[in-house]
Amino acid sequence: MTKRKGILDVQIDVKNLIGEMSISSNPTQKAKDKQPLLSNDSKLITNALEVITRQMKVSGNRSRTISDYILHVEHFQNVTGVKCVSDITADTIYQWLDSMNVSNQTKLTRLKCLKAFLSRCFDNGWIELKFWKMINIKVDQKVKEGATEHEVNVLLSLLDFGNFIHLRDAVAVLVMFKTGIRINTLVQLEERHIDLNNNVLNLDGSIMKNHQQIKLPFDDFLKKLFEVLIKQNAVIRREYGKNNTLIFITKYGDVISNSPTHNNIQKRLNKYSKMYGLKNINPHALRRGFAKSLLEKGANVAVISKALGHSDISVTTKYLHLDVDEVVDNLRAYM
């Protein structure tokens, strides 16, 4: 069979074209060309950050997590003047930490972010040794209490269930306290996630921080509140011509922002906490209360960790904050 000519034949000499394009007239490219030459095993921090950011986006990391990477890595570079990943050392990290006029807890948070960046650099082959593993900051851990059933019941008794906003907030509190889900998952809940026939939340990985599917049960009281809220949501959406199936919406039928600084529900819980003197009415305290309640009812830590969506069981133990007497009592039960 003869070879067909025409549309598959390239008429331009591509090799010559590539040669001509090697010297770009683009000002940005010229600026890059003027940068100092690096050895083959060197990687500019700015370039590494760009690659890692793309990798994180593809992996489904939250935008807040990605922005924290960028913020702290760029701050590290500005303080230390280090240009290449391979030039980052323990000394430059300590230099960066010493420059901060913040609490040790804040330093630890920023250090964790830089370590995570370096770990990704290691995974990409830009660093040979994990020298940063031994760098740490000692912080006195404050025991964060969980919400109690009494505190939740007090709040519910003070809310007007005839008011849509109060009803919505009450359901939100109960969902977090009885299922342990995060506020970011809560505001993404849709009607399809709620199985009213079997009293189960079917949460797919797209709305979970760890991207893993999970099923969480709820009681009949919460089921009834779900049914009332869903009906009221439909009324509001019709009134304002909105088209969504979210469980938690604004009074105009819009999406509630899941930004940590602009979450309507979180702000309202803070308002209730101050107004009624309920210090543990906030998303984190409600999750902790859920975890502690499960433990007191006999659930093991592995099950609690799974319910909370933790990737590491050690994180779950921090949520529980068992004091020495509780440890003794729990150990005695197995003797």
Secondary structure, 3 states (H helix, E strand, C coil): CCCCCCCCCCCCCHHHHHHHHCCCCCHHHHHHHCCCCCCCCCCEHHHHHHHHHHHHHHHCCCHHHHHHHHHHHHHHHHHHCCCEHHHCCHHHHHHHHHCCCCCHHHHHHHHHHHHHHHHHHHHCCCCCCCHHHHCCCCCCCCCCCCCCHHHHHHHHHHCCCCCHHHHHHHHHHHHHHHHCCCHHHHCCCEHHHEECCCCEEEECHHHCCCCCCEEEECCHHHHHHHHHHHHHHHHHHHHHCCCCCECCECCCCCECCCCCCCCHHHHHHHHHHHHHCCCCCCHHHHHHHHHHHHHHCCCCHHHHHHHHCCCCHHHHHHHHCCCHHHHHHHHHCCC
